[in-house]
Structure formats: C-alpha cells, structure tokens
Amino acid sequence: MNKNTFAEVARAATRPAVTVIFAAVIAQVVVERIDAPQWFLGLAIPCITWWFAERTVTHIKEKKEE
C-alpha cells in the first residue's frame, strides 16, 4: 500500500467518526444551552464546512463529466 492509498483509507475511516463527534457535541451544546469551548468551535466548524464543501464540489464535477 503506497502512502497516497494509506492516506485515503485513513481519511475515509476517520472523517465519519470525527464528524459524528463534532455533530453530537454541537447538538448537546444547542439542546442544553451550554457554552462550547471556543477552541472546539474553532476546530469543528471549519472542518465540517470543508468536508461538506469538498464533497459538494466533487459531486458537481462528477455530474459535469457525465
């Protein structure tokens, strides 16, 4: 397995887990009206935005190629 393949596998395995953790903590913060640490929001919001934006752009590119 080359480095690129390993990176893709690691990324594919960790992305869903990290997204679920971020979403669960954000949901708890909203439901219980507690203050989330600023470092957490500073990490979670850009990560989730980046991941969804990347998937959206990839999806649009694949649709154009069809």
C-alpha positions in Angstrom: 0.0 0.0 0.0 1.6 3.3 -1.0 1.4 6.5 1.0 -1.4 8.0 -1.0 -3.6 4.9 -0.7 -2.9 4.8 3.1 -3.8 8.5 3.4 -7.1 7.9 1.6 -8.0 4.9 3.7 -7.2 6.8 6.9 -9.1 9.8 5.8 -12.1 7.7 4.8 -12.1 6.0 8.1 -11.7 9.0 10.4 -13.9 11.5 8.7 -17.2 10.0 9.6 -16.2 9.3 13.2 -14.9 12.9 13.7 -18.0 14.4 12.0 -20.3 12.4 14.3 -18.4 13.5 17.4 -18.4 17.1 16.3 -22.2 17.0 15.5 -23.0 15.3 18.8 -21.2 17.8 20.8 -22.7 20.7 18.9 -26.2 19.2 19.3 -25.6 18.9 23.1 -24.4 22.5 23.3 -27.6 23.6 21.5 -30.1 21.4 23.4 -28.6 22.1 26.8 -27.8 25.7 26.1 -24.2 25.4 27.4 -21.2 27.3 26.2 -18.9 25.3 24.0 -15.2 25.9 24.3 -14.0 28.4 21.7 -11.2 26.1 20.6 -13.8 23.3 19.9 -15.9 25.6 17.7 -12.8 26.9 16.0 -11.9 23.4 15.0 -15.3 21.8 14.4 -17.0 24.5 12.2 -14.2 24.8 9.6 -13.6 21.1 9.5 -17.3 20.2 8.9 -17.6 23.1 6.4 -14.5 22.0 4.5 -15.7 18.4 4.3 -19.1 19.2 3.0 -17.8 21.8 0.6 -15.3 19.3 -0.7 -17.9 16.6 -1.2 -20.2 19.1 -2.9 -17.6 20.2 -5.3 -16.6 16.6 -6.1 -20.2 15.7 -6.7 -20.7 18.7 -9.1 -17.5 17.8 -11.0 -18.7 14.2 -11.4 -22.1 15.4 -12.7 -20.4 17.6 -15.3 -18.3 14.8 -16.5 -21.3 12.6 -17.2 
